[in-house]
Amino acid sequence: MSSQSTIKQALIQLNILAKDAILFIVDQEEKLIGALTDGDVRRGLIKGIGIDDKVDSIIQGNPKYIRKGERDINKVIEYREGHFRILPVIDKHDIVVNVINFSEIRSYLPVDAVIMAGGRGQRLQPLTDTTPKPLLKVGGKAIMEHNVDRLALYGIDDFWFSVNYLGEQIESHFGNGNHNNIHIDYVWEDEPLGTIGAVSKITNFSHDYVLVMNSDLLTNLDYEHFYLDFIHQDADFSVVTIPYTISVPYAVLETENDQIKSFKEKPTYTYYSNGGIYLMKKSVLDFLPKEAHFNATDLMEKLIKENKKVVSYPLLGYWLDIGKHEDFEKAQIDIKHIKF
């Protein structure tokens, strides 16, 4: 709301907002200068200020805010745990670009999200003959929509969708994202560019960190914890990994030149597979070839050779790759029981 608005106009807006009754006041250049609650109005009226006076006479100066793109989310966590429920997000020019409500979202991560949604989904034919796999419904909602909503729940509001096969349907379904308080741009693959190649076409990310994920996953990953682990490890690239435990029902012998050196009785081994969700510093994207077929595993291999820090984030929650009909059927059952 403009600082030139009247207190009466502010009261009307506060009444509309009801339980979320707080206004953020901007100057003529749209820069944040204060906040206003119904309590501020009451105190102003008690002091004799009239409802036709300007709101700048009663606003709280120096309001709490979040700076878009700020790397350290400890301030976000501090505000959330300090019960600051509604906060403005301002850009580098102090202009309000968003307002977040911690009763609706869990965090505000400084991350761009790229969702790879260009695949043909051949293993799910004939379901994908007329519908792109990301729009197949699980529990009454498109697979990709589950992912977008989950990311938005952690405050990610800058999205890029890489599309190809029946991409027009995906663009029609999601639009520009404004109705969900997010922003979506589309990257069109003229030909398949692998699981990360299309990211090389994006040159104007908003943040220093980029999350890339496959569109056909179903997961309840805690994205804030994933981000904090990435920062804690000072990683260049982190991949969500899925643990698989294999139990051998016999003793396993370790031999050398036919001589038994040791053995393990019925051992259990844990291996980790690629979960198709990656978090990286924007700078590592310089290693991507321009608009060429390139997979995320190719990028990992290249980064390892360059002595970059590539780490694993073992996921202890739910994860399902919906690649086959059996997976799709399992997802319909799981969605009724998994807590998201």
Buried (B, 14 or more C-beta within 10 A) or exposed (E): BEBEBBBEBBBEBBEEBEEEBBBBBBBEEBBBBBBBBBEBBEEBBEEEBEEEBBBBEBBBEEBBBBBBBBEEBEBBBEBBEEEBBBBBBBBEEBBBBBBBEBEEBBBBBBBBBBBBBBBBBEBBEEEBEEBBBBBBBBBEEBBBBBBBBBBBBBBBBBBBBBBBBBBEBBBEEBEEBEEBBBBBBBBEBEEBBBBBBBBBBBEEBBBEBBBBBBBBBBBEBBBBBBBBBBBEEEBBBBBBBBBEEEEEEEEEEEEEEEEEEEEEEEEEEEEBEBBBBBBBBBEBBEBBEEBEBBEBEBBBEBBEEEEBBBBBBEBEEBBBBBBEEEBBEBBEEBBEEBEB
